[in-house]
Amino acid sequence: MSDIELQGPVDGVLTVTLNRPQRLNAFTFEMVAELEAALKGADADPECRVVVLTGAGRGFCSGHDRGDQTTSPWNAADHNEVRAQARDADRYFALTSLMRTMRPVVIAAVNGPAAGAGLSIALAADLTVAGHSASFVNGFVNTGGVHMELGISQLLPRIVGSQRAARMLIAAETVSADVAAEWGLVGETVADDELPARVAQLAAEVSARPEGSLELTKQLFWAGVSSASIAESARNEARSQLLAQSIRRAE
C-alpha cells in the first residue's frame, strides 16, 4: 500500500491522501518524493484543476517521522551519501513552494493534528478547511530542535501576525481548530463528520470556475501577498487583466 493515495481526477478534482495513519501520517523522505510526484503530476494534467490534500485516519500530518533519520542527509555516513540524500532534503523543503506555484488550486482538509511539517503544508494550501478535532502546533522547541522548516518562518507571521506566530513557533503553543479560524490559519471549521462533504462541495465550486481565470487569479493572489509594494501588485494586476482578456477572446 502506498504512503500517498490518489483518487481522480474526477470532475477536475484530485484527492491526495497522506496514508500512514499508524504514524499520524508523519513524513518519510520516500513519502515526500511520492507527494512531490503527485503534485507535479496534477500540475501537468490538464484535467486536474483542484487538489484536495488530506490525511488518513485521525490525523492530517504529524510532521517528519523522527524514526526516518537513517535516510536523513544530516546523518549520512560519507560525502557521497550526503550529496545523494541532500536531494531528498531539497525536495522536502520545496513542497510548500510547489503548492503555491502549481496551477491547480490546493485545498487542505485538516482532519486532526497538523504538526511541524504538517502545519507548514496546511499553511501553504490555497484554501484550508479544518474539522473541529484539528489542532496546529510547531513542536521543534519541545524536542530540542532550534530550526523551522518548509518556509514556516515566513508563512505563519504573514497569516497570523508576529505575536501569534511567536506563540506558536517560540512558545510551542498548540492552537485548536476554533482558535485557528479566529486567527485566520484556516478559512472555516466544520464538524469532523461533515469535513469530507464540505471540502468536496468547495472543491466542486472552485473547479467550476473558468479555467484561465482560476489559474491567473491564484498566481496573482500569491504574488500580491508576497509583493513588496502596492505599485508592484497594481502592475501585476493590470498585466493579468490584459492576459485574461486575451484568453477570453481566444476561447
C-alpha positions in Angstrom: 0.0 0.0 0.0 1.4 3.4 -1.0 2.0 6.1 1.6 0.3 8.5 -0.9 -3.1 7.5 -2.2 -4.6 9.2 -5.3 -8.3 9.4 -6.2 -9.2 11.0 -9.5 -9.2 13.5 -11.0 -13.0 13.3 -11.0 -14.7 16.4 -12.4 -11.4 18.2 -12.2 -10.7 17.3 -8.6 -7.8 15.1 -7.5 -7.8 13.8 -3.9 -4.3 13.2 -2.4 -4.3 11.3 0.9 -1.3 11.0 3.2 -1.6 7.4 4.1 0.5 6.4 7.2 -2.3 6.5 9.8 -0.4 4.4 12.3 2.1 7.3 12.5 -0.4 10.1 12.2 0.8 10.4 8.5 4.3 11.6 9.5 6.5 12.1 6.5 9.4 10.0 5.4 11.7 11.2 2.6 10.3 8.4 0.4 6.8 9.7 1.1 7.8 13.2 0.3 9.1 12.1 -3.0 5.7 10.4 -3.7 3.9 13.6 -2.7 6.1 15.7 -4.9 5.4 13.4 -7.9 1.7 13.5 -7.2 1.6 17.3 -7.1 3.7 17.7 -10.2 1.6 15.2 -12.0 -1.5 17.2 -11.0 0.1 20.3 -12.3 0.9 18.7 -15.6 -2.6 17.1 -16.0 -4.9 19.5 -17.9 -7.9 17.6 -16.4 -6.9 18.5 -12.9 -8.0 21.9 -11.6 -8.2 21.3 -7.8 -6.1 19.1 -5.5 -7.6 18.2 -2.1 -4.9 17.2 0.4 -5.9 15.3 3.5 -4.7 12.6 5.9 -5.9 9.1 6.5 -7.2 8.1 9.9 -7.4 10.6 12.8 -4.5 12.9 11.8 -3.6 15.3 9.0 0.2 15.1 9.3 2.3 14.9 12.4 5.5 16.3 10.8 8.6 14.4 9.8 8.9 10.9 11.2 11.9 11.0 13.6 12.3 7.3 13.1 13.2 8.0 9.4 16.5 9.6 10.4 18.5 6.8 8.8 17.6 8.3 5.5 18.4 11.9 6.5 21.3 13.7 4.9 22.3 15.1 8.3 23.1 11.5 9.4 24.8 10.4 6.2 28.0 8.3 6.6 30.2 10.0 3.9 30.3 12.8 1.4 28.8 10.9 -1.5 25.9 9.8 0.7 25.4 13.4 1.8 25.1 14.6 -1.8 22.7 11.9 -2.7 20.5 12.3 0.3 20.6 16.1 0.2 18.5 15.8 -3.0 15.8 14.3 -0.7 16.1 17.3 1.6 15.8 19.8 -1.3 12.6 18.0 -2.4 11.3 18.1 1.1 11.9 21.8 1.7 10.4 22.7 -1.7 7.0 21.2 -1.1 5.3 24.4 0.2 6.7 26.5 -2.7 5.4 23.9 -5.2 2.0 24.1 -3.6 1.9 27.8 -4.0 3.2 27.9 -7.6 1.4 24.9 -9.2 -1.5 25.6 -11.5 -4.3 23.7 -9.6 -5.8 25.2 -6.5 -4.8 23.2 -3.4 -7.4 22.7 -0.7 -6.2 21.3 2.7 -8.8 19.2 4.6 -7.3 19.1 8.1 -8.8 16.2 9.9 -6.7 16.1 13.1 -3.3 17.2 14.3 -1.1 19.3 11.9 2.3 19.5 13.4 5.7 20.6 12.3 5.9 20.0 8.5 2.2 19.2 8.6 1.5 22.7 9.9 3.6 24.2 7.1 1.7 22.1 4.5 -1.6 23.3 5.8 -0.5 26.9 5.8 0.8 26.6 2.2 -2.6 25.4 0.8 -4.6 28.0 -1.1 -7.7 27.1 0.9 -7.9 25.3 4.3 -10.9 23.7 6.0 -10.5 22.1 9.4 -12.6 19.6 11.3 -13.3 20.5 14.9 -10.8 18.0 16.2 -7.9 19.6 14.2 -5.0 21.2 16.1 -2.0 23.1 14.9 1.5 23.1 16.6 5.1 23.5 15.8 6.9 21.5 18.3 10.6 21.7 17.5 11.5 23.6 20.6 10.0 20.8 22.7 12.2 18.2 21.1 15.5 20.1 21.3 15.3 21.4 17.8 16.1 25.0 17.1 15.0 25.2 13.4 11.9 25.6 11.5 11.1 24.2 8.0 9.3 24.5 4.8 9.1 28.3 5.0 7.0 28.5 8.1 9.0 31.4 9.5 7.6 33.4 6.6 4.2 31.7 6.1 3.0 31.9 9.7 3.7 35.5 10.6 2.1 36.7 7.4 -1.1 34.9 8.2 -1.5 35.5 11.9 0.9 38.3 12.7 4.3 38.2 14.6 3.0 37.9 18.2 0.6 35.0 17.5 3.3 33.4 15.3 5.8 33.7 18.2 3.3 32.0 20.5 3.3 29.0 18.1 7.0 29.0 17.0 8.8 30.1 20.2 6.4 29.1 22.9 5.2 26.0 21.0 1.6 26.8 21.8 -1.0 24.3 20.4 -3.8 26.0 18.6 -7.3 24.5 18.4 -9.4 24.5 15.3 -11.7 27.2 16.6 -8.7 29.5 17.5 -7.1 28.7 14.2 -10.3 30.0 12.5 -10.3 33.1 14.7 -6.6 33.8 13.8 -7.1 33.2 10.1 -5.0 30.0 10.0 -7.9 28.2 8.4 -10.8 29.5 6.3 -13.5 27.7 8.2 -14.2 24.8 10.6 -16.9 22.2 10.5 -17.8 19.1 12.4 -15.4 16.2 11.8 -18.1 14.1 10.1 -19.0 17.0 7.8 -15.4 17.7 6.7 -15.3 15.4 3.6 -18.7 16.7 2.3 -17.8 20.3 2.9 -14.4 20.0 1.2 -16.0 18.2 -1.8 -18.5 21.0 -2.1 -15.8 23.6 -2.0 -13.6 21.7 -4.5 -16.5 21.4 -6.9 -17.3 25.1 -6.7 -13.7 26.1 -7.3 -13.3 23.6 -10.2 -16.4 25.1 -11.9 -14.7 28.5 -12.2 -13.4 29.5 -15.7 -10.0 27.7 -16.1 -7.9 30.6 -17.3 -9.3 33.0 -14.7 -8.7 30.5 -11.9 -5.1 30.0 -12.8 -4.3 33.7 -13.2 -6.2 34.6 -10.0 -4.2 32.1 -8.0 -0.9 33.4 -9.4 -1.9 37.0 -8.9 -3.2 36.5 -5.4 0.0 34.9 -4.0 2.2 37.4 -5.9 0.2 40.2 -4.2 0.6 38.6 -0.8 4.4 38.4 -1.2 4.7 41.7 -3.1 7.0 44.4 -1.6 4.7 47.3 -2.7 1.2 48.3 -3.7 2.6 49.6 -7.0 4.1 46.2 -7.9 0.8 44.5 -7.1 -1.1 47.0 -9.3 1.2 46.4 -12.2 0.8 42.6 -11.9 -3.0 43.0 -11.7 -3.1 45.2 -14.8 -0.9 42.7 -16.8 -3.1 39.8 -15.6 -6.3 41.7 -16.7 -4.8 42.1 -20.2 -3.8 38.4 -20.3 -7.3 37.3 -19.1 -8.9 39.4 -21.9 -6.7 37.7 -24.5 -7.6 34.3 -23.2 -11.3 35.0 -23.3 -11.0 36.3 -26.9 -9.2 33.2 -27.9 -11.8 30.8 -26.4 
